[in-house]
Amino acid sequence: MEPDGTLRIAGPDGPGVLRARAVLLALGTRETPRSARLVGGSRPWGVFTTGALQQLVHGAHQRPCRRAVIVGSELVALSNLLTFRHAGIAPVAIVEDRRRTLVAPPLAWAAGVAFGTPVLTDARPVAIHGTHRVEALEIDHRGRRRILPCDGVIFTGRFVPDAAPLAGSPITMDAGTGGPVVDQYGRTAIPTIFAAGNVLRPVEPSWTAWTEGRAVGRAIAEQLGGRLPAPSRRTTLSAAPPLRFVCPQQWSEPSPLRAALPMQVRSEEDVSGRLRFTAHGEELWGRRARLRTGRRIPVGVRLGDIASGTEVLVEVVRPN
Amino acid sequence: MHDVAVIGGGVVGCALLRRLALHGMDAVLLERGRDILSGASKANSALLHTGFDAPPDSLELACMRAGYREYLDIRESLGLPLVQTGAVMVAWNEAQQARLPSLLAKAHANGVADVRPLDPGEIARLQPGLAPGALAGLHIPGEHVIDPWSAPLAYVRQAMAHGATVMRDCEVLDGVLEGGAWRLVTPLGDVQARIVINAAGLYGDLVEQFARTPPFEIRPRKGQFVVLDKSAHATVRTIVLPVPDERTKGIIVCPTAFGNVIVGPTAEEQTARDHAATDTATLEALVARGREILPALAGHAVTAIYAGLRPATERSEYRIEALPDQRWISVAGIRSTGLTAALGIARHVLDLFRRHFGPVADAAVPISTPVPNLCESLPRRWMQPDAGEIVCHCERVTRSEIEAALSGPLPAGDLGGLRRRTRVMLGRCQGFHCAGRVARLAAGRLPEFAEHRP
């Protein structure tokens, strides 16, 4: 993307340039592969993300492995179990490095019962072994080394916005979400460029992305019709650790159009306390909340016509 | 009966095959892996070295200098890139600074006359954004970045154009000198050759046993690397070298021809020849070291991790020797400088051949066999108006490039070979988006995609 919002694209007819009165970034998301997790060992065939595995199985009708370990316990780990069943792959174990699985415990329990798959928590992948093909995954399980013989390792979840084309553009990025900073209408730092869906943050189910796409689409129509005020007055929200992010990160002068993106907060770790939005030390909104790692907490804050340029701090105050 | 059998399809074996074929010899390359570059040559730092810090008056230096010159001479006709980054060696403390004058003198003695000292201001101009504290340095303008996989592929394809044969999946199990010629036993049948060249890299001492009790022992030395995302590329303008010590050249930060940044290598002795494992603690340390040297690298994700094995021996020098009675030439102990030196080694071996095994025909006019360009700073296939489908968006690899790499005179032998020929699945998503498409294009042609689901 050029500084003025011009898009440089590549397609079957070679490179091209696109200019538009409005652009919707719907770049989506992808999982974090083994390499970016710095999991050591050798580099044999049989190490995939969920995305790669599902394409190999459903798109290319392959069975790339027969006995595989699933790394990670987000919802997508369960999707792997279905893919495994479809392809005739035996699940060896689900390995989660936190103390608790990230899907609600009953679901993890169901995985164990329905698929007979052991769920190992506090278990960190240490090394992949094998020359041509994976032969085993070595894990650190509660401080002890264990070897899980297998011929496949699926790294699941840890979604990141697929925002690479925005690198070097004037669009402001949020280190917490990994996506562009947007206001409640999905507008980025270039007001004609909007974003919606999982490029905004990790990660929502497809229907939420679809809903966001529709809502931001309406905002685009309003803006093209001159009915959305220019985002000249933006309030900035920032999340304090252990909160990972608040999204949207900006609040523009409201119009009759409802916010396209409902505000949400996510935490890096399990934490309970008062979740509050403050400006100049004054609480704008707050409630008691129990935040679980990576899970969405919807926020009912109404920023209304808060004075522009105000810095809003989002934090969890733990009880003493 | 071949004139020469070259054992080992690493960069040295590929360069040897080319040199022999250019001189009209009937040469065969025997590679134990499913594709060329399956051993030490698949993982290195991808630099074209001047030899400024090589041991003075050594065979290694001579081969590096000759290899460097020949690479520059032939690269355009073979479609090979040269990213003219230069290198900056940085002294971060007084002990390192004290070693710079002798390194400068060595560079000049080695014939690399354009190496010159740098003050902190010049260092900052050549590589903006370095951590504060650089005391002094050297500029080595002739150190460059190349494509470490396309180069040997181009050598071997030119050799094939001149009549050479390549046999892969072809480990030499035994070798017998009988009636003045070698009979090499392989899973693909016996191969007969008048002369054998041992360029078996990590397996050099095992292969040498066919000819004699090996006078050298291969002691693999592992180097781990991290590859940072393309977003980091703009921050690294040059090869940033530390001041070397006795044991290692140290951790470097440098751009790659493919538009990434690498940080590495480590130097770790190990006994295993067939696997080079990374470990999390070392990779974390490399990421941290990269940020220490160049703080702007913070925040750029890791795209890939790898480890390579240098086929070092118990001594530091190259072990190249002709054994006239055994009709054998050993080319062993080619350490990390092999990518640069390979073409020079091939010339040196041809001289040995001439001296010990009789006259050699003059070189033919080389047939131009350019390989497809993978270098980010040069025109790529996806940039052409008839690019067609883009299969891998991280690395912008087109379907036509994948199909070309799966056919022709030396098609990819495995997925690693396809990756090295095209860059497919080597980007930040590591196949999340394109694995299925690649599998459909390569099904039945690569061993990884052999099994259909029930």
Interface residues (C-beta under 8 A of the other chain):
Chain A: A10 G11 P12 D13 G14 P15 R30 E31 P33 R34 S35 A36 L38 V39 G40 G41 S42 R43 W45 F48 T49 G51 A52 L53 Q54 Q55 L56 V57 H58 G59 A60 H61 Q62 R63 P64 H86 A87 G88 V126 A127 T131 H132 V160 D162 A164 A167 G168 A175
Chain B: V226 V227 D229 K230 S231 A234 D274 H275 A276 A277 T278 D279 T280 T282 L283 E284 V287 G299 A301 V302 T303 A304 I305 Y306 W382 M383 Q384 P385 D386 A387 G388 E389 I390 C394 R396 L415 R428 C429 Q430 G431 F432 H433 C434 A435 G436 R437 A439 R440 A443 P447 E448 F449 E451 H452 R453 P454
